């Protein structure tokens, strides 16, 4: 899915705790861009950890990655390429996830995704308010910029194949349970069903990349989080109707299509994906899907539904993301941003960062690793990079999706070209846009001014005092 909220920051090093509204926002403005992130690993701690981490006797570290989506495949590829013996478990390689399938430009480059995998290059985006006020949200895109739309089954199988060619062993199987080790050096035992029979495998490290209903998370008692639900219909349109959605994505907000999220029409290779999401009233998802279909009726009439999909989306990171030598990544860890529901990039990035942490701590698979290594090299790095982003988006979400009045204000704000540029910069490149600090400050106060006039913010401003 794509960002629909003015995001003043998407990838900001976390440098200190924010106590006031003004300090939270000023810290997210470009004039504070020169702050340096916390140094996350001092050389001395590395020396200590490598002394305490015993060398493995004549073998490499063995890792199991459970789940073959973008998070699992990126982790498995990085581990295998770094010399760790890697097993990648995927239950149903052929299936696809109902996901908008939008990925930011930086992901194509960072994860070397070939351009031919991209179905559509979206350069125009319309945001439609509850009263059908429509704002064109792509005026500021540069000629070479676009939002890449692809099908998850295409992306996922490409990333899995690449992990295999890097040396990972792919196992098509359902992982049923995980036996925890009895001592710091003894193995985790993975039990799985493959080809109608039961098997088990002993490994040193486990990465749980098995999605919102993660079994790995349950096995390490990682705690629960609330989930949103995404529902989507893939609709094949008559050719002249498909023409309209050639390079256009639409996002709809309003109580009729979702009480707390947004609905979308995203173009795919030969069809459109029409869907919606909600956290607070999952039982009514069919009602909201009917709502979005009614809103877009004239544009999709004559279309034929070719697939119907529903999927849980985590709402915030899990209470526990690491226990022992087990780490959670992607949806299993709860890495989906509020407001935008953006998850694919963060999934792949967390898988890669977790694998890099394991490679670093094990010196390329030569040494055993510990929970402390994972906390220091993976969690601390991840939170330093993205925690503030998640907090701010959480707040923006509560403010902008609270009522139809707030949604009207959001759509109006999206008409501002400066807001658009900042949003696309942060979405496409996952970094803070090089903006004009004074413009930013004015924009923030204007936004909050209009919301306070609508008596929308209230308690939410208090909530910012994190």
Residue pairs with C-beta under 8 A, 6 or more apart in sequence:
1 99
1 100
1 102
1 264
1 340
1 341
1 342
1 343
2 100
2 102
2 122
2 125
2 147
2 249
2 251
2 340
2 342
2 427
3 10
3 339
3 340
3 342
3 423
3 426
3 427
4 127
4 137
4 251
4 253
4 262
4 339
4 340
4 410
4 414
5 339
5 340
5 393
5 396
5 397
5 400
5 410
5 423
6 396
6 413
6 414
6 419
6 422
6 423
6 443
6 447
7 339
7 340
7 389
7 392
7 393
7 396
7 422
7 423
7 426
7 427
8 25
8 28
8 29
8 392
8 422
8 426
8 432
8 440
8 444
9 28
9 388
9 389
9 392
9 426
9 432
10 389
10 426
10 427
10 429
10 430
10 431
10 432
11 385
11 386
11 389
11 426
11 429
11 430
11 431
11 432
12 27
12 28
12 388
12 389
12 432
13 35
13 36
13 37
13 38
13 384
13 385
14 37
14 38
14 383
14 384
14 385
14 387
14 388
15 27
15 35
15 36
15 37
15 38
16 27
17 466
18 24
18 27
18 388
18 464
18 465
18 466
19 465
19 466
20 465
21 461
21 464
21 465
24 392
24 464
24 466
25 441
25 444
26 32
26 441
27 35
27 388
28 388
28 392
28 432
29 435
29 437
29 440
29 441
29 444
30 432
30 433
30 434
30 435
30 436
30 437
30 440
31 437
33 432
33 434
37 384
37 385
38 384
40 376
40 377
40 380
40 381
40 384
41 376
41 377
45 376
49 361
49 370
49 372
49 373
49 376
50 363
50 367
52 370
53 361
53 362
53 363
53 367
53 368
53 369
53 370
53 373
54 185
54 367
54 368
55 366
55 367
56 204
56 365
56 366
56 367
56 368
59 85
60 83
60 84
60 85
60 365
60 366
61 84
61 85
61 204
61 205
61 358
61 362
61 365
61 366
61 367
61 368
61 369
62 84
62 85
62 86
62 87
62 187
62 202
62 203
62 204
62 205
63 79
63 84
63 85
63 86
63 87
63 203
63 204
63 205
63 206
63 207
63 358
64 86
64 87
64 89
64 188
64 190
64 201
64 203
64 205
64 206
64 207
65 72
65 75
65 76
65 79
65 86
65 87
65 88
65 89
65 168
65 206
65 207
65 209
65 351
66 72
66 89
66 175
66 190
66 206
66 207
66 208
66 209
66 210
66 215
66 216
67 89
67 90
67 208
67 209
67 210
67 211
67 214
67 330
67 332
68 76
68 88
68 89
68 90
68 93
68 156
68 160
68 163
68 170
68 209
69 97
69 152
69 156
69 209
69 211
69 330
69 331
69 347
70 155
70 156
70 159
70 330
70 344
70 347
70 348
70 351
71 209
71 329
71 330
71 331
71 332
71 347
71 348
71 350
71 351
72 88
72 90
72 207
72 209
72 210
72 329
72 330
72 351
73 88
73 156
73 159
73 160
73 162
73 163
73 348
73 351
74 111
74 159
74 163
74 347
74 348
74 349
74 351
74 352
74 355
75 207
75 209
75 329
75 351
75 352
75 354
75 355
76 86
76 88
76 163
76 166
76 168
76 351
76 355
77 159
77 162
77 163
77 166
77 168
77 355
78 351
78 352
78 355
78 356
78 359
79 86
79 168
79 355
79 358
79 359
80 86
80 163
80 166
80 167
80 168
81 166
81 167
82 355
82 356
82 359
82 364
82 365
83 359
83 364
83 365
84 358
84 359
84 362
84 364
84 365
85 365
86 163
86 167
86 168
86 169
87 168
87 169
87 171
87 201
87 203
88 160
88 163
88 164
88 168
88 169
88 170
88 171
89 171
89 173
89 175
89 190
89 192
90 160
90 170
90 171
90 172
90 173
91 172
91 173
91 174
91 175
92 172
93 156
93 157
93 160
93 172
94 153
95 153
96 151
96 152
96 153
96 156
96 309
97 152
97 156
97 309
97 311
98 230
98 231
98 232
98 273
98 275
98 309
98 310
98 311
99 152
99 230
99 232
99 311
99 343
99 344
100 149
100 232
100 264
100 266
100 273
100 275
100 341
101 119
101 149
101 150
101 151
101 152
101 155
101 266
101 268
101 273
101 344
102 122
102 147
102 148
102 149
102 249
102 266
102 342
102 344
103 113
103 147
103 148
103 150
103 155
103 344
103 345
104 147
104 148
104 342
104 345
104 427
104 428
104 429
104 430
105 145
105 146
105 147
105 148
105 428
105 429
106 345
106 428
106 429
106 430
106 431
107 113
107 148
107 344
107 345
107 348
108 115
108 118
108 148
110 349
111 159
111 348
111 352
113 148
113 155
113 158
114 158
117 150
117 154
117 155
117 158
118 148
118 149
118 150
119 149
119 150
119 151
119 154
119 267
119 268
119 269
120 148
120 149
120 246
120 247
120 267
120 268
120 269
121 146
121 147
121 148
121 149
121 247
122 138
122 146
122 147
122 148
122 149
122 247
122 248
122 249
122 266
122 267
123 138
123 141
123 145
123 146
123 147
123 247
124 136
124 138
124 247
124 248
124 249
125 136
125 137
125 138
125 147
125 248
125 249
125 250
125 251
126 134
126 135
126 136
126 137
126 248
126 249
126 250
126 251
127 134
127 135
127 137
127 250
127 251
127 253
127 410
127 411
127 414
128 134
128 135
128 250
128 251
128 252
128 253
128 295
128 411
129 135
129 253
129 254
129 407
129 408
129 410
129 411
129 412
130 253
130 254
130 255
130 256
130 404
130 407
130 408
131 408
133 408
133 411
133 412
135 411
135 412
135 414
135 415
137 414
137 420
137 423
138 420
138 424
139 417
139 420
140 417
140 420
140 421
140 424
141 424
145 424
145 428
146 247
147 249
147 427
147 428
149 249
149 266
149 267
149 268
151 268
151 269
152 344
155 344
159 348
160 170
163 170
164 170
171 192
171 194
172 194
173 192
173 193
173 194
173 199
174 192
174 193
174 194
175 190
175 191
175 192
175 210
175 215
175 216
176 191
176 192
176 193
176 198
176 215
177 191
177 215
177 219
178 188
178 189
178 190
178 191
178 206
178 215
178 216
178 219
178 220
178 326
179 188
179 189
179 190
179 191
180 188
180 219
180 220
180 324
181 187
181 188
181 324
181 325
184 368
184 370
185 368
187 202
187 203
187 204
188 202
188 203
188 204
188 205
188 206
188 325
188 326
189 200
189 201
189 202
190 200
190 201
190 202
190 203
190 206
191 198
191 199
191 200
192 198
192 199
192 200
192 201
193 199
204 325
204 368
204 369
205 325
205 326
205 327
205 358
205 369
206 216
206 325
206 326
206 327
207 326
207 327
207 328
207 329
207 351
207 354
207 355
207 358
208 214
208 215
208 216
208 217
208 220
208 326
208 327
208 328
208 329
208 332
208 333
209 328
209 329
209 330
209 332
209 347
209 351
210 216
210 217
210 332
211 312
211 330
211 331
211 332
212 227
212 311
212 312
212 313
212 314
212 331
212 332
213 312
214 222
214 328
214 331
214 332
216 326
216 328
216 332
217 223
217 318
217 328
217 332
219 326
220 320
220 323
220 324
220 326
221 320
221 323
222 318
222 319
222 320
222 321
222 323
222 328
223 318
223 319
223 320
224 318
224 319
225 314
225 315
225 316
225 317
225 318
225 319
225 334
226 279
226 315
226 316
227 279
227 282
227 312
227 313
227 314
227 315
228 261
228 277
228 278
228 279
228 282
228 312
228 313
228 314
228 315
228 341
229 277
229 278
229 279
229 282
229 285
229 310
229 311
229 312
229 313
230 275
230 276
230 277
230 310
230 311
230 312
230 313
230 341
231 275
231 276
231 277
231 285
231 286
231 288
231 289
231 308
231 309
231 310
232 273
232 274
232 275
232 276
232 308
232 309
232 310
233 273
233 274
233 275
233 289
233 293
233 305
233 307
233 308
233 309
234 268
234 271
234 272
234 273
234 274
234 305
234 306
234 307
234 308
234 309
235 271
235 272
235 273
235 274
235 300
235 303
235 304
235 305
235 306
236 270
236 271
236 303
236 304
236 306
237 245
237 271
237 272
237 300
237 302
237 303
238 302
238 303
241 299
241 300
241 301
241 302
241 303
242 267
242 270
242 271
242 272
244 299
245 265
245 267
245 272
245 299
246 267
247 267
248 267
249 264
249 265
249 266
249 267
250 264
250 265
250 296
251 262
251 263
251 264
252 262
252 263
252 264
252 265
252 292
252 295
252 296
253 262
253 263
253 401
253 407
253 410
253 411
254 291
254 295
254 404
254 407
255 404
256 288
256 291
256 294
256 295
257 263
257 276
257 288
257 291
257 292
257 295
258 276
258 277
258 278
258 288
258 291
259 278
259 280
259 281
259 288
260 278
260 279
260 280
260 397
260 401
261 276
261 277
261 278
261 279
261 341
261 401
262 276
262 277
262 401
263 274
263 275
263 276
263 277
263 288
263 291
263 292
263 295
264 273
264 274
264 275
264 276
264 292
265 272
265 273
265 274
265 292
265 296
265 299
265 300
266 272
266 273
271 306
272 300
272 303
274 292
274 293
274 296
274 300
275 289
275 292
275 309
276 285
276 288
276 289
276 291
276 292
277 313
277 341
278 284
278 285
278 288
279 315
285 310
293 300
313 331
313 336
313 341
313 343
314 331
314 333
314 334
314 335
314 336
315 334
315 336
315 338
316 334
316 338
316 390
316 394
317 333
317 334
317 335
317 390
318 328
318 332
318 333
318 334
321 327
321 328
321 333
321 334
321 379
322 328
322 371
322 374
322 375
322 378
322 379
323 371
324 371
325 369
325 370
325 371
325 374
327 354
327 357
327 358
327 374
327 378
329 335
329 347
329 350
329 351
329 354
330 343
330 346
330 347
330 348
330 350
330 351
331 343
331 347
333 350
335 343
335 346
335 347
335 350
335 386
336 342
336 343
336 346
337 343
337 346
337 389
337 390
337 393
338 390
338 393
338 394
338 396
338 397
339 393
339 396
339 397
339 400
339 401
340 393
340 427
342 427
345 430
346 386
350 382
353 378
353 381
353 382
354 374
354 378
356 377
357 373
357 374
357 377
357 378
357 381
358 369
358 373
358 374
358 377
358 378
359 365
360 377
361 367
361 369
361 370
361 373
361 374
361 377
362 368
362 369
362 373
391 466
395 460
395 463
395 464
398 460
398 463
399 406
399 451
399 456
399 457
399 460
400 406
400 407
400 409
400 410
401 407
401 410
402 456
402 460
403 456
405 454
405 456
406 451
406 454
406 456
409 447
409 450
409 451
409 454
409 456
412 450
413 419
413 447
413 450
414 420
414 423
416 443
418 435
418 436
418 439
418 443
419 443
421 433
421 435
422 433
422 435
422 440
422 443
425 431
425 432
425 433
425 434
425 435
426 432
426 433
448 457
448 461
451 457
